[in-house]
Amino acid sequence: MEATTANTAKTTDGRAERAADTPVVDKAAVKARDALERAVETAATAEKTVRQGSAGAAEKAHEAGDQVKALGAQAQANLEEQSEKVGRYVKENPLTSVGIAFAAGLVLSRIIRS
């Protein structure tokens, strides 16, 4: 092989090759390796953050589900209580209840027609 420049050598078939042991190539390789290591560290940190965030989100979703169940049970209890109150009122005031039902029917029919 004969050298044509300081950083280039010719192979037997005439192609030019860059010498791998030059200071510029070494510096570039070190910088590339450092950049890759930083990228790997950043990716690992990001993965850890995402995993922690998803675990926290799952816990919060579970807590929210428990709160919804509790509110649903409370709403069911309130509905049953109000239903009992209405039933008692109807038994105690049957004519007034029929009049209220008739008036509500008239109002609803007017709303539906328009």
Buried (B, 14 or more C-beta within 10 A) or exposed (E): EEEEEEBEBBEEEEEEEEEEEEEEEEEEEEEEEEEEEEEEEEEEEEEEEEEEEEEEEEEEEEEEEEEEEEEEEEEEEEEEEEEEEEEEEBEEEEEEBEEEEEEEEEEEEEEEEE
